[in-house]
Amino acid sequence: MKRETAWLMGGAAILTTAAAGASIWNNYGALLRWTEPALPLSEVQLAPRTVVYKTVHTQELKLDLYYPPGDGPFPVAIYAHGGAFVRGNRDDVFCFTPIMERFLELGIAVCSIDYRLFEDGSYFPDNLEDVRDALCFLNQEADDLQIMRGRMVLWGDSAGAALMLTTALAPTEFVGEQKMERLPLISGVIALYPPTNFLLFKFIQTWIAHIKFYGGGREEWRELMTRVSPVTHLRADSPPIMLLHGKKDPIVPFTQALHFVEKGADVGADVRLFSFPNGTHSLASFAQTENPLKIERLLERIEAFSCQVLALPPRETLH
């Protein structure tokens, strides 16, 4: 009888584990299938200047630069794409055409970078090293690229926003091929719905989902997640940060933004949160594209922050 009970309990445990595993992969699959809802595209055709900033083995990592009218050098807004660290590329900047166009109207060049995605042999902190190398490359080649040193604002969505935050907040931590002791001066960061503390996600589910990319143990993984989380590196002297986050975000919960703001208040960092009551995990949900006034108000917030941190005059005085 005891043996039968043991078999029944063992079978139930196996079924429970299998069901949990299926749930994990289904949830993770939903995240991987997520795509940013597109806003209306502009009729203006923008041709970038494309440059290789780094080669890893045979993989070329590139950046695209888009310039405003006039003669440079220009301040620059540098974008990193989202995609759960496993997909996406620098063309994703066109999911945010209204922001991109507003930067160009302000006389700010726009740069969009690629970085290594999670795959066999590539995981954290490779992507952070790539972002840092891209920023160092832009600083070193600023004269040729017609951009201003020390007049850089970083921006990104979701995973890319997290990479930009961690890079800006930990300027000496994730050194790649560019051995500069410190990053070039970062004027500010605009982060759209970023994860700010990776351990706030369900630990077991996230860890199991990442086993395919990460070969270490659970405790070592927890330490790595702490190290690469933006909130770990917040300090009083961190650059100004603007968070944009929807309260109904199903991918990165709004509590991540609140957690980051609370930590910022504790250490005296300049963190500004703009929340959107019906916002999900997309700019389109913030802007409510059927209402042009909503889009304009959103862009005005981004414009005001960018002009302040880059020390630019208000747009109405630029013409």
ZADO-1210 file (C-alpha; in nm, 4 decimals, padded with zeros to 6 digits):
<atoms>
<atom x="00.0000" y="00.0000" z="00.0000" code="MET" pos="1"/>
<atom x="00.2832" y="00.2363" z="00.0872" code="LYS" pos="2"/>
<atom x="00.4525" y="00.1564" z="-00.2438" code="ARG" pos="3"/>
<atom x="00.1312" y="00.2368" z="-00.4365" code="GLU" pos="4"/>
<atom x="00.0944" y="00.5642" z="-00.2472" code="THR" pos="5"/>
<atom x="00.4536" y="00.6547" z="-00.3265" code="ALA" pos="6"/>
<atom x="00.3987" y="00.5814" z="-00.6942" code="TRP" pos="7"/>
<atom x="00.0844" y="00.7922" z="-00.6977" code="LEU" pos="8"/>
<atom x="00.2600" y="01.0832" z="-00.5262" code="MET" pos="9"/>
<atom x="00.5561" y="01.0537" z="-00.7610" code="GLY" pos="10"/>
<atom x="00.3298" y="01.0488" z="-01.0644" code="GLY" pos="11"/>
<atom x="00.1407" y="01.3519" z="-00.9403" code="ALA" pos="12"/>
<atom x="00.4681" y="01.5376" z="-00.8843" code="ALA" pos="13"/>
<atom x="00.5833" y="01.4566" z="-01.2383" code="ILE" pos="14"/>
<atom x="00.2540" y="01.5764" z="-01.3870" code="LEU" pos="15"/>
<atom x="00.2671" y="01.8957" z="-01.1804" code="THR" pos="16"/>
<atom x="00.6257" y="01.9637" z="-01.2905" code="THR" pos="17"/>
<atom x="00.5376" y="01.8977" z="-01.6559" code="ALA" pos="18"/>
<atom x="00.2387" y="02.1337" z="-01.6355" code="ALA" pos="19"/>
<atom x="00.4529" y="02.4023" z="-01.4730" code="ALA" pos="20"/>
<atom x="00.7159" y="02.3587" z="-01.7419" code="GLY" pos="21"/>
<atom x="00.4565" y="02.3929" z="-02.0159" code="ALA" pos="22"/>
<atom x="00.3241" y="02.7084" z="-01.8506" code="SER" pos="23"/>
<atom x="00.6741" y="02.8553" z="-01.8308" code="ILE" pos="24"/>
<atom x="00.7487" y="02.7937" z="-02.1960" code="TRP" pos="25"/>
<atom x="00.4062" y="02.9204" z="-02.3031" code="ASN" pos="26"/>
<atom x="00.4568" y="03.2421" z="-02.1051" code="ASN" pos="27"/>
<atom x="00.8094" y="03.2859" z="-02.2357" code="TYR" pos="28"/>
<atom x="00.6923" y="03.2096" z="-02.5879" code="GLY" pos="29"/>
<atom x="00.4312" y="03.4844" z="-02.5583" code="ALA" pos="30"/>
<atom x="00.7073" y="03.7244" z="-02.4606" code="LEU" pos="31"/>
<atom x="00.9222" y="03.6199" z="-02.7563" code="LEU" pos="32"/>
<atom x="00.6288" y="03.6618" z="-02.9950" code="ARG" pos="33"/>
<atom x="00.5533" y="04.0133" z="-02.8708" code="TRP" pos="34"/>
<atom x="00.5871" y="04.2826" z="-03.1353" code="THR" pos="35"/>
<atom x="00.5672" y="04.6572" z="-03.0871" code="GLU" pos="36"/>
<atom x="00.2409" y="04.7857" z="-03.2406" code="PRO" pos="37"/>
<atom x="00.3360" y="05.0231" z="-03.5160" code="ALA" pos="38"/>
<atom x="00.2442" y="05.3892" z="-03.5109" code="LEU" pos="39"/>
<atom x="00.1628" y="05.5589" z="-03.8421" code="PRO" pos="40"/>
<atom x="00.4796" y="05.5894" z="-04.0463" code="LEU" pos="41"/>
<atom x="00.5976" y="05.9223" z="-04.1742" code="SER" pos="42"/>
<atom x="00.6070" y="05.9927" z="-04.5421" code="GLU" pos="43"/>
<atom x="00.9564" y="06.1351" z="-04.4954" code="VAL" pos="44"/>
<atom x="01.2188" y="05.8893" z="-04.6160" code="GLN" pos="45"/>
<atom x="01.5280" y="05.8844" z="-04.3966" code="LEU" pos="46"/>
<atom x="01.8544" y="05.7432" z="-04.5284" code="ALA" pos="47"/>
<atom x="02.1063" y="05.6537" z="-04.2590" code="PRO" pos="48"/>
<atom x="02.4800" y="05.6616" z="-04.2499" code="ARG" pos="49"/>
<atom x="02.5699" y="05.3045" z="-04.1505" code="THR" pos="50"/>
<atom x="02.8965" y="05.2271" z="-03.9725" code="VAL" pos="51"/>
<atom x="03.0460" y="04.9079" z="-03.8286" code="VAL" pos="52"/>
<atom x="03.1414" y="04.9881" z="-03.4699" code="TYR" pos="53"/>
<atom x="03.2616" y="04.6432" z="-03.3642" code="LYS" pos="54"/>
<atom x="03.3324" y="04.2962" z="-03.5029" code="THR" pos="55"/>
<atom x="03.2958" y="03.9905" z="-03.2789" code="VAL" pos="56"/>
<atom x="03.4462" y="03.6866" z="-03.4522" code="HIS" pos="57"/>
<atom x="03.2734" y="03.7232" z="-03.7908" code="THR" pos="58"/>
<atom x="02.9673" y="03.9138" z="-03.6666" code="GLN" pos="59"/>
<atom x="02.9622" y="04.2818" z="-03.7562" code="GLU" pos="60"/>
<atom x="02.7760" y="04.5072" z="-03.5149" code="LEU" pos="61"/>
<atom x="02.6537" y="04.8224" z="-03.6853" code="LYS" pos="62"/>
<atom x="02.4954" y="05.1541" z="-03.6030" code="LEU" pos="63"/>
<atom x="02.2827" y="05.3847" z="-03.8163" code="ASP" pos="64"/>
<atom x="02.3008" y="05.7628" z="-03.7885" code="LEU" pos="65"/>
<atom x="02.0195" y="05.9920" z="-03.9033" code="TYR" pos="66"/>
<atom x="02.0972" y="06.3633" z="-03.9257" code="TYR" pos="67"/>
<atom x="01.8779" y="06.6705" z="-03.8951" code="PRO" pos="68"/>
<atom x="01.9007" y="06.9446" z="-04.1568" code="PRO" pos="69"/>
<atom x="02.1912" y="07.1854" z="-04.1331" code="GLY" pos="70"/>
<atom x="02.5561" y="07.1629" z="-04.0497" code="ASP" pos="71"/>
<atom x="02.6877" y="06.9600" z="-03.7584" code="GLY" pos="72"/>
<atom x="02.8109" y="06.8701" z="-03.5177" code="PRO" pos="73"/>
<atom x="02.4807" y="06.7731" z="-03.3555" code="PHE" pos="74"/>
<atom x="02.3809" y="06.6421" z="-03.0149" code="PRO" pos="75"/>
<atom x="02.2755" y="06.2797" z="-03.0499" code="VAL" pos="76"/>
<atom x="01.9991" y="06.0529" z="-02.9176" code="ALA" pos="77"/>
<atom x="02.1184" y="05.6901" z="-02.9185" code="ILE" pos="78"/>
<atom x="01.8581" y="05.4130" z="-02.9375" code="TYR" pos="79"/>
<atom x="01.8738" y="05.0443" z="-02.8342" code="ALA" pos="80"/>
<atom x="01.5907" y="04.8166" z="-02.9477" code="HIS" pos="81"/>
<atom x="01.3773" y="04.5846" z="-02.7397" code="GLY" pos="82"/>
<atom x="01.2959" y="04.2207" z="-02.8038" code="GLY" pos="83"/>
<atom x="01.3524" y="04.0296" z="-02.4769" code="ALA" pos="84"/>
<atom x="01.7273" y="04.0226" z="-02.5536" code="PHE" pos="85"/>
<atom x="01.6693" y="03.7498" z="-02.8125" code="VAL" pos="86"/>
<atom x="01.5416" y="03.9334" z="-03.1204" code="ARG" pos="87"/>
<atom x="01.5132" y="04.2746" z="-03.2841" code="GLY" pos="88"/>
<atom x="01.7602" y="04.4968" z="-03.4654" code="ASN" pos="89"/>
<atom x="01.8439" y="04.8609" z="-03.5170" code="ARG" pos="90"/>
<atom x="01.5633" y="04.9060" z="-03.7746" code="ASP" pos="91"/>
<atom x="01.3181" y="04.8822" z="-03.4853" code="ASP" pos="92"/>
<atom x="01.3772" y="05.2528" z="-03.4309" code="VAL" pos="93"/>
<atom x="01.1075" y="05.3053" z="-03.6953" code="PHE" pos="94"/>
<atom x="00.8502" y="05.1687" z="-03.4501" code="CYS" pos="95"/>
<atom x="00.9071" y="05.5029" z="-03.2782" code="PHE" pos="96"/>
<atom x="00.8959" y="05.7348" z="-03.5777" code="THR" pos="97"/>
<atom x="00.7199" y="06.0219" z="-03.3907" code="PRO" pos="98"/>
<atom x="00.9981" y="06.0331" z="-03.1303" code="ILE" pos="99"/>
<atom x="01.2642" y="06.0036" z="-03.3966" code="MET" pos="100"/>
<atom x="01.1147" y="06.2883" z="-03.6000" code="GLU" pos="101"/>
<atom x="01.0831" y="06.5083" z="-03.2916" code="ARG" pos="102"/>
<atom x="01.4521" y="06.4630" z="-03.2154" code="PHE" pos="103"/>
<atom x="01.5424" y="06.5591" z="-03.5728" code="LEU" pos="104"/>
<atom x="01.3161" y="06.8665" z="-03.5564" code="GLU" pos="105"/>
<atom x="01.5052" y="06.9717" z="-03.2436" code="LEU" pos="106"/>
<atom x="01.8368" y="06.9471" z="-03.4267" code="GLY" pos="107"/>
<atom x="01.9328" y="06.6212" z="-03.2553" code="ILE" pos="108"/>
<atom x="02.0866" y="06.3413" z="-03.4603" code="ALA" pos="109"/>
<atom x="01.9431" y="05.9931" z="-03.4010" code="VAL" pos="110"/>
<atom x="02.1620" y="05.6847" z="-03.3747" code="CYS" pos="111"/>
<atom x="02.0318" y="05.3259" z="-03.3599" code="SER" pos="112"/>
<atom x="02.2639" y="05.0437" z="-03.2577" code="ILE" pos="113"/>
<atom x="02.2728" y="04.6672" z="-03.2826" code="ASP" pos="114"/>
<atom x="02.4049" y="04.4468" z="-03.0017" code="TYR" pos="115"/>
<atom x="02.4556" y="04.0741" z="-02.9551" code="ARG" pos="116"/>
<atom x="02.1394" y="03.8772" z="-02.8833" code="LEU" pos="117"/>
<atom x="02.1113" y="03.5750" z="-02.6558" code="PHE" pos="118"/>
<atom x="02.2212" y="03.2623" z="-02.8394" code="GLU" pos="119"/>
<atom x="02.4728" y="02.9836" z="-02.7952" code="ASP" pos="120"/>
<atom x="02.7835" y="03.1419" z="-02.6471" code="GLY" pos="121"/>
<atom x="02.6320" y="03.4886" z="-02.6001" code="SER" pos="122"/>
<atom x="02.4563" y="03.6056" z="-02.2855" code="TYR" pos="123"/>
<atom x="02.4876" y="03.8791" z="-02.0227" code="PHE" pos="124"/>
<atom x="02.7055" y="04.0837" z="-02.0040" code="PRO" pos="125"/>
<atom x="02.7991" y="04.0568" z="-02.3760" code="ASP" pos="126"/>
<atom x="02.5130" y="04.2855" z="-02.4777" code="ASN" pos="127"/>
<atom x="02.6110" y="04.5447" z="-02.2160" code="LEU" pos="128"/>
<atom x="02.9695" y="04.5375" z="-02.3371" code="GLU" pos="129"/>
<atom x="02.8429" y="04.5994" z="-02.6914" code="ASP" pos="130"/>
<atom x="02.6335" y="04.9001" z="-02.5863" code="VAL" pos="131"/>
<atom x="02.9286" y="05.0488" z="-02.3979" code="ARG" pos="132"/>
<atom x="03.1593" y="04.9879" z="-02.6964" code="ASP" pos="133"/>
<atom x="02.9097" y="05.1615" z="-02.9274" code="ALA" pos="134"/>
<atom x="02.9017" y="05.4693" z="-02.7034" code="LEU" pos="135"/>
<atom x="03.2816" y="05.4784" z="-02.6784" code="CYS" pos="136"/>
<atom x="03.3074" y="05.4420" z="-03.0574" code="PHE" pos="137"/>
<atom x="03.0678" y="05.7313" z="-03.1098" code="LEU" pos="138"/>
<atom x="03.2722" y="05.9451" z="-02.8732" code="ASN" pos="139"/>
<atom x="03.6036" y="05.8581" z="-03.0390" code="GLN" pos="140"/>
<atom x="03.4713" y="05.9125" z="-03.3925" code="GLU" pos="141"/>
<atom x="03.2568" y="06.2141" z="-03.3051" code="ALA" pos="142"/>
<atom x="03.4396" y="06.4532" z="-03.5396" code="ASP" pos="143"/>
<atom x="03.4007" y="06.2286" z="-03.8422" code="ASP" pos="144"/>
<atom x="03.0414" y="06.1396" z="-03.7489" code="LEU" pos="145"/>
<atom x="02.9453" y="06.5042" z="-03.6960" code="GLN" pos="146"/>
<atom x="02.8125" y="06.4562" z="-03.3440" code="ILE" pos="147"/>
<atom x="02.8937" y="06.6372" z="-03.0198" code="MET" pos="148"/>
<atom x="03.0972" y="06.4817" z="-02.7429" code="ARG" pos="149"/>
<atom x="02.9281" y="06.5129" z="-02.4068" code="GLY" pos="150"/>
<atom x="02.5857" y="06.5836" z="-02.5610" code="ARG" pos="151"/>
<atom x="02.4396" y="06.2322" z="-02.5686" code="MET" pos="152"/>
<atom x="02.0972" y="06.1181" z="-02.4509" code="VAL" pos="153"/>
<atom x="02.0262" y="05.7444" z="-02.4442" code="LEU" pos="154"/>
<atom x="01.6870" y="05.5932" z="-02.5145" code="TRP" pos="155"/>
<atom x="01.5338" y="05.2547" z="-02.5753" code="GLY" pos="156"/>
<atom x="01.2330" y="05.0342" z="-02.5214" code="ASP" pos="157"/>
<atom x="01.1930" y="04.7296" z="-02.2989" code="SER" pos="158"/>
<atom x="01.5136" y="04.5212" z="-02.3076" code="ALA" pos="159"/>
<atom x="01.7005" y="04.7980" z="-02.4918" code="GLY" pos="160"/>
<atom x="01.5915" y="05.0519" z="-02.2309" code="ALA" pos="161"/>
<atom x="01.7277" y="04.8248" z="-01.9566" code="ALA" pos="162"/>
<atom x="02.0615" y="04.7984" z="-02.1377" code="LEU" pos="163"/>
<atom x="02.0823" y="05.1759" z="-02.1771" code="MET" pos="164"/>
<atom x="01.9976" y="05.2324" z="-01.8107" code="LEU" pos="165"/>
<atom x="02.2524" y="04.9842" z="-01.6786" code="THR" pos="166"/>
<atom x="02.5230" y="05.1161" z="-01.9122" code="THR" pos="167"/>
<atom x="02.4617" y="05.4778" z="-01.8089" code="ALA" pos="168"/>
<atom x="02.4383" y="05.3932" z="-01.4380" code="LEU" pos="169"/>
<atom x="02.7440" y="05.1642" z="-01.4290" code="ALA" pos="170"/>
<atom x="02.9902" y="05.3441" z="-01.6586" code="PRO" pos="171"/>
<atom x="03.2971" y="05.1442" z="-01.5502" code="THR" pos="172"/>
<atom x="03.1375" y="04.8033" z="-01.4959" code="GLU" pos="173"/>
<atom x="03.0930" y="04.6314" z="-01.8327" code="PHE" pos="174"/>
<atom x="03.4097" y="04.7011" z="-02.0300" code="VAL" pos="175"/>
<atom x="03.4356" y="04.5359" z="-02.3723" code="GLY" pos="176"/>
<atom x="03.6871" y="04.5967" z="-02.6496" code="GLU" pos="177"/>
<atom x="03.6947" y="04.9709" z="-02.5873" code="GLN" pos="178"/>
<atom x="03.9115" y="04.9922" z="-02.2767" code="LYS" pos="179"/>
<atom x="03.8180" y="05.3478" z="-02.1824" code="MET" pos="180"/>
<atom x="03.8076" y="05.3808" z="-01.8037" code="GLU" pos="181"/>
<atom x="03.4847" y="05.5797" z="-01.8191" code="ARG" pos="182"/>
<atom x="03.2085" y="05.6320" z="-02.0664" code="LEU" pos="183"/>
<atom x="03.1641" y="05.9625" z="-02.2456" code="PRO" pos="184"/>
<atom x="02.9343" y="06.1970" z="-02.0574" code="LEU" pos="185"/>
<atom x="02.5721" y="06.0802" z="-02.0731" code="ILE" pos="186"/>
<atom x="02.3306" y="06.3728" z="-02.0482" code="SER" pos="187"/>
<atom x="02.0209" y="06.1669" z="-01.9696" code="GLY" pos="188"/>
<atom x="01.8249" y="05.8470" z="-02.0348" code="VAL" pos="189"/>
<atom x="01.4708" y="05.8031" z="-02.1706" code="ILE" pos="190"/>
<atom x="01.3502" y="05.4525" z="-02.0887" code="ALA" pos="191"/>
<atom x="01.0251" y="05.3114" z="-02.2253" code="LEU" pos="192"/>
<atom x="00.8786" y="05.0318" z="-02.0083" code="TYR" pos="193"/>
<atom x="01.2127" y="04.8791" z="-01.9025" code="PRO" pos="194"/>
<atom x="01.2720" y="04.5930" z="-01.6624" code="PRO" pos="195"/>
<atom x="01.4661" y="04.7603" z="-01.3815" code="THR" pos="196"/>
<atom x="01.5236" y="04.4627" z="-01.1513" code="ASN" pos="197"/>
<atom x="01.5345" y="04.1217" z="-01.3172" code="PHE" pos="198"/>
<atom x="01.4804" y="03.9440" z="-00.9870" code="LEU" pos="199"/>
<atom x="01.1338" y="04.0977" z="-00.9590" code="LEU" pos="200"/>
<atom x="01.0217" y="03.8551" z="-01.2277" code="PHE" pos="201"/>
<atom x="00.9230" y="03.5075" z="-01.1069" code="LYS" pos="202"/>
<atom x="01.2662" y="03.3667" z="-01.0322" code="PHE" pos="203"/>
<atom x="01.2189" y="02.9968" z="-01.1112" code="ILE" pos="204"/>
<atom x="01.0269" y="03.0639" z="-01.4312" code="GLN" pos="205"/>
<atom x="01.2786" y="03.3168" z="-01.5578" code="THR" pos="206"/>
<atom x="01.5775" y="03.1010" z="-01.4675" code="TRP" pos="207"/>
<atom x="01.4354" y="02.7913" z="-01.6357" code="ILE" pos="208"/>
<atom x="01.3526" y="02.9949" z="-01.9459" code="ALA" pos="209"/>
<atom x="01.7150" y="03.1137" z="-01.9609" code="HIS" pos="210"/>
<atom x="01.8782" y="02.7727" z="-01.9124" code="ILE" pos="211"/>
<atom x="01.9080" y="02.7446" z="-02.2914" code="LYS" pos="212"/>
<atom x="02.1340" y="03.0534" z="-02.2883" code="PHE" pos="213"/>
<atom x="02.3056" y="03.0272" z="-01.9497" code="TYR" pos="214"/>
<atom x="02.5137" y="02.7344" z="-01.8309" code="GLY" pos="215"/>
<atom x="02.5736" y="02.8257" z="-01.4649" code="GLY" pos="216"/>
<atom x="02.3919" y="02.7448" z="-01.1455" code="GLY" pos="217"/>
<atom x="02.0920" y="02.9166" z="-00.9902" code="ARG" pos="218"/>
<atom x="02.2747" y="03.1163" z="-00.7265" code="GLU" pos="219"/>
<atom x="02.5376" y="03.2374" z="-00.9717" code="GLU" pos="220"/>
<atom x="02.2545" y="03.3360" z="-01.2051" code="TRP" pos="221"/>
<atom x="02.0880" y="03.5363" z="-00.9284" code="ARG" pos="222"/>
<atom x="02.4149" y="03.7212" z="-00.8670" code="GLU" pos="223"/>
<atom x="02.4472" y="03.7960" z="-01.2386" code="LEU" pos="224"/>
<atom x="02.0888" y="03.9220" z="-01.2578" code="MET" pos="225"/>
<atom x="02.1560" y="04.1552" z="-00.9667" code="THR" pos="226"/>
<atom x="02.4705" y="04.2837" z="-01.1330" code="ARG" pos="227"/>
<atom x="02.3049" y="04.3602" z="-01.4676" code="VAL" pos="228"/>
<atom x="01.9836" y="04.5117" z="-01.3253" code="SER" pos="229"/>
<atom x="01.9638" y="04.8923" z="-01.3614" code="PRO" pos="230"/>
<atom x="01.8354" y="04.9474" z="-01.0064" code="VAL" pos="231"/>
<atom x="02.1549" y="04.8002" z="-00.8591" code="THR" pos="232"/>
<atom x="02.3596" y="05.0946" z="-00.9877" code="HIS" pos="233"/>
<atom x="02.1388" y="05.3952" z="-00.9048" code="LEU" pos="234"/>
<atom x="02.3313" y="05.6697" z="-00.7236" code="ARG" pos="235"/>
<atom x="02.2828" y="06.0344" z="-00.6382" code="ALA" pos="236"/>
<atom x="02.5124" y="06.1377" z="-00.9251" code="ASP" pos="237"/>
<atom x="02.3384" y="05.9218" z="-01.1880" code="SER" pos="238"/>
<atom x="02.2299" y="06.1090" z="-01.5020" code="PRO" pos="239"/>
<atom x="01.8660" y="06.2267" z="-01.5132" code="PRO" pos="240"/>
<atom x="01.6248" y="05.9500" z="-01.6065" code="ILE" pos="241"/>
<atom x="01.2802" y="05.9684" z="-01.7629" code="MET" pos="242"/>
<atom x="01.0670" y="05.6544" z="-01.7288" code="LEU" pos="243"/>
<atom x="00.7609" y="05.5972" z="-01.9465" code="LEU" pos="244"/>
<atom x="00.5537" y="05.3014" z="-01.8286" code="HIS" pos="245"/>
<atom x="00.1969" y="05.1785" z="-01.8707" code="GLY" pos="246"/>
<atom x="00.0009" y="05.0706" z="-01.5652" code="LYS" pos="247"/>
<atom x="-00.1484" y="04.7762" z="-01.7574" code="LYS" pos="248"/>
<atom x="00.1797" y="04.6453" z="-01.8972" code="ASP" pos="249"/>
<atom x="00.1428" y="04.2638" z="-01.9270" code="PRO" pos="250"/>
<atom x="00.5114" y="04.2042" z="-02.0099" code="ILE" pos="251"/>
<atom x="00.7044" y="04.4237" z="-01.7653" code="VAL" pos="252"/>
<atom x="00.4771" y="04.4995" z="-01.4677" code="PRO" pos="253"/>
<atom x="00.4325" y="04.8620" z="-01.3630" code="PHE" pos="254"/>
<atom x="00.5733" y="04.7652" z="-01.0218" code="THR" pos="255"/>
<atom x="00.9158" y="04.7590" z="-01.1867" code="GLN" pos="256"/>
<atom x="00.8902" y="05.1330" z="-01.2505" code="ALA" pos="257"/>
<atom x="00.7649" y="05.2027" z="-00.8968" code="LEU" pos="258"/>
<atom x="01.0507" y="04.9974" z="-00.7516" code="HIS" pos="259"/>
<atom x="01.3024" y="05.1996" z="-00.9525" code="PHE" pos="260"/>
<atom x="01.1492" y="05.5331" z="-00.8517" code="VAL" pos="261"/>
<atom x="01.1537" y="05.4353" z="-00.4835" code="GLU" pos="262"/>
<atom x="01.5196" y="05.3364" z="-00.5043" code="LYS" pos="263"/>
<atom x="01.5943" y="05.6640" z="-00.6823" code="GLY" pos="264"/>
<atom x="01.4295" y="05.8592" z="-00.4023" code="ALA" pos="265"/>
<atom x="01.6284" y="05.6646" z="-00.1444" code="ASP" pos="266"/>
<atom x="01.9653" y="05.7495" z="-00.3015" code="VAL" pos="267"/>
<atom x="01.8752" y="06.0987" z="-00.4263" code="GLY" pos="268"/>
<atom x="01.8804" y="06.0213" z="-00.8004" code="ALA" pos="269"/>
<atom x="01.6870" y="06.2277" z="-01.0560" code="ASP" pos="270"/>
<atom x="01.4209" y="05.9800" z="-01.1714" code="VAL" pos="271"/>
<atom x="01.1005" y="06.1082" z="-01.3354" code="ARG" pos="272"/>
<atom x="00.8147" y="05.8672" z="-01.3952" code="LEU" pos="273"/>
<atom x="00.5373" y="05.9331" z="-01.6458" code="PHE" pos="274"/>
<atom x="00.2696" y="05.6690" z="-01.6110" code="SER" pos="275"/>
<atom x="-00.0148" y="05.5908" z="-01.8514" code="PHE" pos="276"/>
<atom x="-00.3343" y="05.4483" z="-01.6938" code="PRO" pos="277"/>
<atom x="-00.4320" y="05.2368" z="-01.9959" code="ASN" pos="278"/>
<atom x="-00.0806" y="05.1899" z="-02.1289" code="GLY" pos="279"/>
<atom x="00.0457" y="04.8411" z="-02.2060" code="THR" pos="280"/>
<atom x="00.3862" y="04.7401" z="-02.3433" code="HIS" pos="281"/>
<atom x="00.3922" y="04.9795" z="-02.6385" code="SER" pos="282"/>
<atom x="00.4296" y="05.3416" z="-02.7330" code="LEU" pos="283"/>
<atom x="00.1095" y="05.3141" z="-02.9361" code="ALA" pos="284"/>
<atom x="-00.0871" y="05.2384" z="-02.6176" code="SER" pos="285"/>
<atom x="00.0573" y="05.5520" z="-02.4545" code="PHE" pos="286"/>
<atom x="-00.0167" y="05.7744" z="-02.7498" code="ALA" pos="287"/>
<atom x="-00.3648" y="05.6381" z="-02.8283" code="GLN" pos="288"/>
<atom x="-00.3156" y="05.6958" z="-03.1974" code="THR" pos="289"/>
<atom x="-00.6797" y="05.7840" z="-03.2647" code="GLU" pos="290"/>
<atom x="-00.6206" y="06.1001" z="-03.0595" code="ASN" pos="291"/>
<atom x="-00.3457" y="06.3237" z="-03.2084" code="PRO" pos="292"/>
<atom x="-00.3484" y="06.5439" z="-02.8988" code="LEU" pos="293"/>
<atom x="-00.2325" y="06.2490" z="-02.6883" code="LYS" pos="294"/>
<atom x="00.0629" y="06.1919" z="-02.9196" code="ILE" pos="295"/>
<atom x="00.1609" y="06.5581" z="-02.9049" code="GLU" pos="296"/>
<atom x="00.1491" y="06.5696" z="-02.5257" code="ARG" pos="297"/>
<atom x="00.3682" y="06.2612" z="-02.5069" code="LEU" pos="298"/>
<atom x="00.6191" y="06.4143" z="-02.7476" code="LEU" pos="299"/>
<atom x="00.6151" y="06.7400" z="-02.5509" code="GLU" pos="300"/>
<atom x="00.7247" y="06.5522" z="-02.2400" code="ARG" pos="301"/>
<atom x="01.0089" y="06.3857" z="-02.4255" code="ILE" pos="302"/>
<atom x="01.1042" y="06.7162" z="-02.5863" code="GLU" pos="303"/>
<atom x="01.1097" y="06.9058" z="-02.2570" code="ALA" pos="304"/>
<atom x="01.3303" y="06.6434" z="-02.0924" code="PHE" pos="305"/>
<atom x="01.5674" y="06.6218" z="-02.3898" code="SER" pos="306"/>
<atom x="01.6058" y="06.9988" z="-02.4214" code="CYS" pos="307"/>
<atom x="01.6754" y="07.0302" z="-02.0507" code="GLN" pos="308"/>
<atom x="01.9419" y="06.7592" z="-02.0238" code="VAL" pos="309"/>
<atom x="02.1064" y="06.8535" z="-02.3550" code="LEU" pos="310"/>
<atom x="02.0903" y="07.2258" z="-02.2731" code="ALA" pos="311"/>
<atom x="01.8967" y="07.3057" z="-02.5916" code="LEU" pos="312"/>
<atom x="01.6693" y="07.6070" z="-02.6394" code="PRO" pos="313"/>
<atom x="01.2927" y="07.5444" z="-02.6644" code="PRO" pos="314"/>
<atom x="01.1843" y="07.4371" z="-03.0110" code="ARG" pos="315"/>
<atom x="00.9927" y="07.7554" z="-03.0861" code="GLU" pos="316"/>
<atom x="01.3179" y="07.9515" z="-03.0599" code="THR" pos="317"/>
<atom x="01.5043" y="07.7271" z="-03.3022" code="LEU" pos="318"/>
<atom x="01.3497" y="07.8712" z="-03.6194" code="HIS" pos="319"/>
</atoms>
